[in-house]
Amino acid sequence: MPFILGAAQFSQKEIEDAPTVLYAKIMEVVDRRKKREAEEKLEELKVLAKMIRGAGL
């Protein structure tokens, strides 16, 4: 007997796999956030490097 949530139906296997799928999705979000933060830091460092070069240090 499938479990019905709203209009969605989930099999027993899907329900059992849900924590694993949820963990994988959370890790995707974390990875994207880390990548975005690294890209932002890189841009900040580029600006800082330009400022240092412009100051003749």
DSSP file (Angstrom, degrees, kcal/mol; ACC not computed):
  #  RESIDUE AA STRUCTURE BP1 BP2  ACC     N-H-->O    O-->H-N    N-H-->O    O-->H-N    TCO  KAPPA ALPHA  PHI   PSI    X-CA   Y-CA   Z-CA
    1    1 A M              0   0    0      0, 0.0     2,-0.1     0, 0.0    11,-0.0   0.000 360.0 360.0 360.0 118.8    0.0    0.0    0.0
    2    2 A P        -     0   0    0      0, 0.0     2,-0.4     0, 0.0     9,-0.2  -0.382 360.0-119.2 -72.2 150.5    1.6    3.3   -1.0
    3    3 A F  E     -A   10   0A   0      7,-2.6     7,-3.1    -2,-0.1     2,-0.5  -0.765  28.2-149.3 -86.1 130.8    1.9    6.2    1.4
    4    4 A I  E     +A    9   0A   0     -2,-0.4     2,-0.5     5,-0.2     5,-0.2  -0.909  18.9 177.8-110.7 125.3    0.0    9.2    0.0
    5    5 A L  E >   -A    8   0A   0      3,-3.1     3,-2.2    -2,-0.5     2,-0.3  -0.949  69.1 -49.9-124.7 107.8    1.2   12.8    0.8
    6    6 A G  T 3  S-     0   0    0     -2,-0.5     0, 0.0     1,-0.3     0, 0.0  -0.511 121.5 -26.2  62.2-126.5   -1.0   15.4   -0.9
    7    7 A A  T 3  S+     0   0    0     -2,-0.3     2,-0.3    -3,-0.1    -1,-0.3   0.489 121.6  96.7 -94.2  -4.6   -1.0   14.2   -4.6
    8    8 A A  E <   -A    5   0A   0     -3,-2.2    -3,-3.1     2,-0.0     2,-0.4  -0.654  58.5-156.6 -90.5 140.7    2.3   12.4   -4.3
    9    9 A Q  E     -A    4   0A   0     -2,-0.3     2,-0.4    -5,-0.2    -5,-0.2  -0.949   6.9-165.1-114.4 137.0    2.5    8.7   -3.6
   10   10 A F  E     -A    3   0A   0     -7,-3.1    -7,-2.6    -2,-0.4     2,-0.1  -0.978  12.0-138.5-123.9 132.2    5.6    7.1   -2.1
   11   11 A S     >  -     0   0    0     -2,-0.4     4,-2.2    -9,-0.2     5,-0.2  -0.348  32.5-105.0 -77.9 167.1    6.5    3.4   -2.1
   12   12 A Q  H  > S+     0   0    0      1,-0.2     4,-2.4     2,-0.2     5,-0.2   0.896 123.1  52.7 -58.8 -40.5    7.9    1.8    1.0
   13   13 A K  H  > S+     0   0    0      2,-0.2     4,-2.3     1,-0.2    -1,-0.2   0.915 108.2  49.7 -63.3 -43.9   11.3    1.7   -0.7
   14   14 A E  H  > S+     0   0    0      1,-0.2     4,-0.9     2,-0.2    -1,-0.2   0.891 111.3  49.4 -62.9 -38.9   11.2    5.4   -1.5
   15   15 A I  H >< S+     0   0    0     -4,-2.2     3,-0.5     1,-0.2    -1,-0.2   0.913 111.8  48.4 -65.7 -41.6   10.3    6.1    2.2
   16   16 A E  H 3< S+     0   0    0     -4,-2.4     4,-0.3     1,-0.2    -2,-0.2   0.854 114.3  46.5 -65.9 -34.0   13.2    4.0    3.4
   17   17 A D  H >X S+     0   0    0     -4,-2.3     4,-2.3     1,-0.2     3,-0.5   0.586  86.7  95.0 -83.1 -10.6   15.6    5.7    1.0
   18   18 A A  H <X S+     0   0    0     -4,-0.9     4,-3.1    -3,-0.5     5,-0.2   0.866  80.2  51.9 -53.8 -46.1   14.4    9.2    1.9
   19   19 A P  H 3> S+     0   0    0      0, 0.0     4,-2.4     0, 0.0    -1,-0.2   0.901 112.2  47.3 -60.4 -37.9   17.0   10.0    4.6
   20   20 A T  H <> S+     0   0    0     -3,-0.5     4,-2.2    -4,-0.3    -2,-0.2   0.919 114.2  46.2 -67.1 -43.7   19.8    9.0    2.1
   21   21 A V  H  X S+     0   0    0     -4,-2.3     4,-2.4     2,-0.2    -1,-0.2   0.919 112.8  50.5 -64.4 -43.8   18.3   11.1   -0.7
   22   22 A L  H  X S+     0   0    0     -4,-3.1     4,-2.6    -5,-0.2    -2,-0.2   0.918 109.8  50.4 -60.8 -44.3   17.8   14.0    1.7
   23   23 A Y  H  X S+     0   0    0     -4,-2.4     4,-2.5    -5,-0.2    -1,-0.2   0.921 110.3  50.1 -60.0 -44.1   21.4   13.8    2.9
   24   24 A A  H  X S+     0   0    0     -4,-2.2     4,-1.9     1,-0.2    -1,-0.2   0.907 111.5  48.2 -62.1 -41.8   22.6   13.8   -0.7
   25   25 A K  H  X S+     0   0    0     -4,-2.4     4,-2.0     2,-0.2    -1,-0.2   0.905 110.6  51.2 -65.8 -41.1   20.5   16.9   -1.5
   26   26 A I  H  X S+     0   0    0     -4,-2.6     4,-2.5     1,-0.2    -2,-0.2   0.919 109.2  50.9 -61.3 -42.8   21.7   18.7    1.6
   27   27 A M  H  X S+     0   0    0     -4,-2.5     4,-2.8     1,-0.2    -1,-0.2   0.859 106.7  54.9 -65.3 -34.7   25.3   18.0    0.6
   28   28 A E  H  X S+     0   0    0     -4,-1.9     4,-2.4     2,-0.2    -1,-0.2   0.926 110.0  46.4 -61.2 -44.0   24.7   19.4   -2.9
   29   29 A V  H  X S+     0   0    0     -4,-2.0     4,-2.4     2,-0.2    -2,-0.2   0.919 113.0  49.2 -64.1 -43.9   23.4   22.6   -1.3
   30   30 A V  H  X S+     0   0    0     -4,-2.5     4,-2.7     2,-0.2    -2,-0.2   0.921 111.2  49.9 -61.6 -44.5   26.4   22.8    1.0
   31   31 A D  H  X S+     0   0    0     -4,-2.8     4,-2.4     1,-0.2    -2,-0.2   0.915 111.2  48.4 -61.7 -43.5   28.8   22.1   -1.9
   32   32 A R  H  X S+     0   0    0     -4,-2.4     4,-2.6     2,-0.2    -1,-0.2   0.906 112.2  49.6 -62.7 -40.7   27.2   24.9   -4.0
   33   33 A R  H  X S+     0   0    0     -4,-2.4     4,-2.6     2,-0.2    -2,-0.2   0.922 111.2  48.4 -65.3 -43.5   27.4   27.3   -1.0
   34   34 A K  H  X S+     0   0    0     -4,-2.7     4,-2.4     2,-0.2    -1,-0.2   0.909 112.4  49.3 -62.9 -41.1   31.1   26.5   -0.4
   35   35 A K  H  X S+     0   0    0     -4,-2.4     4,-2.4     2,-0.2    -2,-0.2   0.928 112.0  48.1 -63.4 -44.7   31.8   27.0   -4.1
   36   36 A R  H  X S+     0   0    0     -4,-2.6     4,-2.3     1,-0.2    -2,-0.2   0.911 111.9  49.5 -63.0 -42.5   30.0   30.3   -4.2
   37   37 A E  H  X S+     0   0    0     -4,-2.6     4,-2.3     1,-0.2    -1,-0.2   0.896 110.8  50.2 -63.9 -39.5   31.8   31.5   -1.0
   38   38 A A  H  X S+     0   0    0     -4,-2.4     4,-2.2     2,-0.2    -2,-0.2   0.903 110.4  49.7 -65.0 -40.4   35.2   30.5   -2.5
   39   39 A E  H  X S+     0   0    0     -4,-2.4     4,-2.1     2,-0.2    -2,-0.2   0.890 110.4  50.5 -64.9 -38.7   34.4   32.4   -5.7
   40   40 A E  H  X S+     0   0    0     -4,-2.3     4,-2.1     2,-0.2    -2,-0.2   0.909 110.5  48.9 -65.3 -41.5   33.4   35.5   -3.7
   41   41 A K  H  X S+     0   0    0     -4,-2.3     4,-2.5     1,-0.2    -2,-0.2   0.894 108.9  53.8 -64.6 -39.1   36.7   35.3   -1.7
   42   42 A L  H  X S+     0   0    0     -4,-2.2     4,-2.2     1,-0.2    -1,-0.2   0.920 108.5  49.0 -61.1 -43.8   38.6   35.0   -5.0
   43   43 A E  H  X S+     0   0    0     -4,-2.1     4,-2.2     1,-0.2    -1,-0.2   0.905 110.5  51.1 -62.5 -40.9   36.9   38.2   -6.3
   44   44 A E  H  X S+     0   0    0     -4,-2.1     4,-2.4     1,-0.2    -2,-0.2   0.906 110.1  49.5 -62.3 -41.1   37.8   40.0   -3.0
   45   45 A L  H  X S+     0   0    0     -4,-2.5     4,-2.7     2,-0.2    -1,-0.2   0.876 108.2  53.3 -66.8 -36.7   41.4   38.9   -3.3
   46   46 A K  H  X S+     0   0    0     -4,-2.2     4,-2.2     2,-0.2    -1,-0.2   0.924 110.7  46.9 -62.5 -43.5   41.5   40.1   -7.0
   47   47 A V  H  X S+     0   0    0     -4,-2.2     4,-2.3     2,-0.2    -2,-0.2   0.924 112.8  49.4 -63.5 -44.4   40.3   43.5   -5.9
   48   48 A L  H  X S+     0   0    0     -4,-2.4     4,-2.5     1,-0.2    -2,-0.2   0.907 109.6  51.5 -61.4 -42.6   42.8   43.6   -3.0
   49   49 A A  H  X S+     0   0    0     -4,-2.7     4,-2.6     1,-0.2    -1,-0.2   0.901 109.6  49.8 -62.5 -40.7   45.6   42.7   -5.4
   50   50 A K  H  X S+     0   0    0     -4,-2.2     4,-2.6     2,-0.2    -1,-0.2   0.901 110.9  50.0 -63.4 -40.3   44.6   45.5   -7.8
   51   51 A M  H  X S+     0   0    0     -4,-2.3     4,-1.6     2,-0.2    -2,-0.2   0.906 111.4  48.1 -64.7 -41.3   44.6   48.0   -4.9
   52   52 A I  H  X>S+     0   0    0     -4,-2.5     5,-1.7     2,-0.2     4,-0.6   0.932 113.5  46.8 -65.6 -44.9   48.0   46.8   -3.7
   53   53 A R  H ><5S+     0   0    0     -4,-2.6     3,-1.0     1,-0.2    -2,-0.2   0.904 111.7  51.9 -62.9 -39.9   49.4   47.1   -7.2
   54   54 A G  H 3<5S+     0   0    0     -4,-2.6    -1,-0.2     1,-0.3    -2,-0.2   0.796 106.5  53.5 -66.4 -28.7   47.8   50.5   -7.6
   55   55 A A  H 3<5S-     0   0    0     -4,-1.6    -1,-0.3    -3,-0.2    -2,-0.2   0.568 109.8-125.1 -82.9  -8.9   49.4   51.7   -4.4
   56   56 A G  T <<5       0   0    0     -3,-1.0    -3,-0.2    -4,-0.6    -2,-0.1   0.781 360.0 360.0  72.5  26.5   52.8   50.7   -5.6
   57   57 A L      <       0   0    0     -5,-1.7    -4,-0.1     0, 0.0    -1,-0.1   0.470 360.0 360.0 -84.2 360.0   53.5   48.5   -2.6
